[in-house]
Amino acid sequence: MTPGQRLKAARGALGLSAEQFAALRVDGGRPLAQSGRTVRRWEDDSQDIPGAVMALTIVLKRSPHARRIMGLPVHLATAAAE
């Protein structure tokens, strides 16, 4: 599985569109990406995924507490979580 495929699977498990994922902000800071288009480029491996984005994605996928802090659903989507 490529990094982009892992990102797409994690985003799906979080129940977020590419646009919603791009708009996520950590501690009120800048959004993760300029647009959903950037996220889709990461997912199709045509653009490198910043390390901080992958790290946050892993934390959000693994931690219900982190999802709660970010205002996301605590439970992952069943099909994509596997």
C-alpha positions as CSV (number, residue, x, y, z in Angstrom):
1,M,0.0,0.0,0.0
2,T,1.4,3.4,-1.0
3,P,1.5,6.4,1.4
4,G,-1.3,8.0,-0.6
5,Q,-3.4,4.8,-0.3
6,R,-2.8,4.7,3.4
7,L,-3.8,8.4,3.7
8,K,-7.0,7.8,1.7
9,A,-8.0,4.8,3.8
10,A,-7.4,6.7,7.0
11,R,-9.4,9.7,5.7
12,G,-12.2,7.3,4.8
13,A,-12.1,5.8,8.3
14,L,-12.4,9.2,9.8
15,G,-15.4,9.9,7.6
16,L,-14.0,13.0,6.0
17,S,-14.2,14.3,2.4
18,A,-10.9,15.5,0.9
19,E,-12.2,19.1,1.5
20,Q,-13.0,18.5,5.1
21,F,-9.6,16.8,5.7
22,A,-7.8,19.8,4.1
23,A,-9.7,22.2,6.4
24,L,-8.6,20.5,9.6
25,R,-6.7,22.8,11.9
26,V,-4.5,21.9,14.7
27,D,-4.8,24.3,17.7
28,G,-6.5,27.0,15.6
29,G,-3.5,27.1,13.2
30,R,-3.4,26.9,9.4
31,P,-5.4,24.2,7.6
32,L,-3.6,21.0,6.7
33,A,-3.8,21.7,3.0
34,Q,-4.8,24.5,0.7
35,S,-7.7,22.5,-0.8
36,G,-9.2,19.1,-1.3
37,R,-7.3,19.0,-4.6
38,T,-4.0,19.0,-2.6
39,V,-5.3,16.0,-0.5
40,R,-6.3,14.1,-3.7
41,R,-2.8,14.7,-5.1
42,W,-1.3,13.3,-1.9
43,E,-3.7,10.3,-2.2
44,D,-2.7,9.6,-5.8
45,D,1.0,9.9,-4.9
46,S,1.5,12.7,-7.4
47,Q,2.6,15.0,-4.6
48,D,4.6,14.1,-1.4
49,I,2.6,14.0,1.8
50,P,4.2,16.3,4.5
51,G,5.4,14.2,7.4
52,A,3.4,16.2,9.9
53,V,0.2,15.4,7.9
54,M,0.9,11.7,8.0
55,A,1.8,11.8,11.7
56,L,-1.5,13.6,12.5
57,T,-3.4,11.1,10.4
58,I,-1.9,8.2,12.3
59,V,-2.7,9.8,15.6
60,L,-6.3,10.6,14.6
61,K,-6.8,7.1,13.3
62,R,-5.5,5.5,16.5
63,S,-6.8,7.8,19.2
64,P,-10.4,8.4,20.0
65,H,-9.3,11.2,22.4
66,A,-7.4,13.0,19.6
67,R,-10.5,12.7,17.4
68,R,-12.6,14.2,20.2
69,I,-10.1,17.1,20.6
70,M,-10.3,17.8,16.8
71,G,-14.1,17.7,16.9
72,L,-14.3,14.5,14.8
73,P,-16.5,11.5,15.5
74,V,-15.0,9.3,18.2
75,H,-15.8,6.0,16.4
76,L,-14.2,5.2,13.0
77,A,-16.3,4.2,10.0
78,T,-16.4,0.4,10.2
79,A,-15.5,-0.7,6.7
80,A,-12.6,1.7,6.4
81,A,-11.2,1.1,9.9
82,E,-10.2,-2.5,9.2
